[in-house]
Amino acid sequence: MGQVKKATSALSKLFVYGALKYGQPSNSILASTGNGHAKFWCKATTTQKLPLVIATRYNIPFLLNKPGVGYYVTGEIYEVDDRMLNSLDNLEDCEDIYTREKQDMNIGVGEGTVPCWVYLLQKYPEKLLNLPYLSSYENSTTHPYIMRHRRTHKHPAQDDLSYEAQN
């Protein structure tokens, strides 16, 4: 069993643009070896304009799958193993909210592009397109990100994405 490394050597690139970025509230998920392997690789930008918005009562950053709208979004690329991707798929409510897709990311002038996994919002209410678009996400006191364990089961995030908020 000395060759454990070999089995997990297939690393993928993952582009993160929201709360998983370094210095942001959920980066500890990537930093925790219990979830798998993740290593910062470089900063990057989407190769197409996409709407990055902060939505739901929990102030979650979402990248909407609507190319050509919004800005080129900056984020970070991490090298991750399958275990980390599985951990994130579970955390990111993948089936319910996000889909994980491969997209080319721009890693700098003359450096070309790199295909990366990215979590996108495929199905969303049109009203999300009325929110301000960001080119880069930072957690703020104006829209404080609510960590998953502090959200209530009574109001899962997807409620705010499927229906008009009942204020």
N, C-alpha and C positions, 0 to 999 in steps of 0.2 A: 504493500500500500504506500510505498515511498513516492509513487508518482501521482499523488493527489493533484498537484498543480496541472498536469496534462489534461485531466478531465474538465477542468474549469477554465482552460486557457482561451476558449472562444469568447473574446470580448467584443461587445457591440459599442457603437457610439450613440450617446443619448444627448439630445439638445434640450436644455432646461431654460425656461424663460420667466418662471414665476417664483413661487415660494420655496422651490428647491435650490435656487441659486445660492452661491456663497454669501453668508451674512444675512440671509433671509430666513424666515421662521421655520421652514421645513428642511433646511439643509442638513440637519442632524440625521435625517433618514438616510441620506447618501453617505454620511460620515460613519454610520453605525455598521460595523462589520457583521453584526448579527443578521443584517438584511441582505448581505452579499458584498460584492466588491464594487467600488466606484472610485475612480481617480480622475481629478480635474485634468482636462486635456488642453483646452484653449478656449478663448472667447470666440464667439461667432455671431453671424447675422443671418436671418432668413434670406433666401434668394428671391423670394417673392413678397410683395406686400401682403400682410395679413392683419386682421383686426385683433388687437390685444386689448381686452377690456377687463375691468374689475366688476364682478357681478355677484349676485345673491346676497342675502343678509349676512353672509360670512366673509364677504369681501375677497372672494377667490379670483385670482387671475386666470382668465381663459383665453386661449388662442382659438379664434373661430375659423373654421375651414371655409373661408370665403376669399380666395386669392384675388389680389388687385384692389382690395379695400384696406384702408389703414396705412400702416408704415412698414418699413423693413424693421423687423424686431430683433433686438440684440439679446443675447443670452450666453450660456456657457455649454461647452461640450464636455461630457464625462465619458470615460471608458468604463463600461459596466459589464458584469457577467449576467448570465441568465437568471441566477438567483435574485440579484438586485432588481432585474426587470420584473420578475414575478412579484417581488415585494411591492414594487411601485404599482404594478397593475392592480394589486389588491387595494392599495391605498388610494389610488386615483379613481376608485369606483369605475374601473375601466368599462365594464359592460354597461353600466347605468349611464355614465356621463361621457367619458372620454373614449376616443379610439386612438390606439398607438399606430402611427404610420411612419413609413420611411420617407424622408424629404432631404433634398440636398441643402446643405448649409454652407454659407460663405465664410471662409476662415481668413480672409485678408487679401489685399491686393497682390496679385501674382501667385497666390497660394492655391487658387482654385476652390473647388467645393468638395464637401465630404458628405456622403449619405449618412443620415442620423435618424434614429427613432425620435419621434416627437409626439407629445400628447395633444390631440386636437379635439375641439368640440365640433361634432358633426351635426347633431340635431340641437337646435336652440331656437327659442322664440325670437321672432324678427326684432322685437323691442331691444334686444341686446345690441343691435347695430346702431341704436340711438345713443348709446353710451359713449363717453370720450374714448378715443383710441390712443393707446400708448405706444411708444417705440421701445420702451424699457420699463420693467416693473421694479418698484421699490415698495416695501411695506411702509405704511405711513400712519400717523395718528388720525389723519382724515378718514382713511379707509383701513382700519386695523384688521389684519388677517386673523380670522378666528381659527385656531388650531383644531384639528379634527376631533380630539377628545373633549373639546369644550363646546362642540355643536350639540344641539338637542335632537334626539331621535324623533321627536314630535315634528320637527321641521328639517327633514333631510335636504341637502343643497338642491337635489334635483327637483324638489317641489317648486323652487323659485325659477327653475328653468322650464318647467312644463306648463305652468299656469300663471295667470296674472296674479301678482302679489295681492293678497286681500288685506289692504290697510284699513 
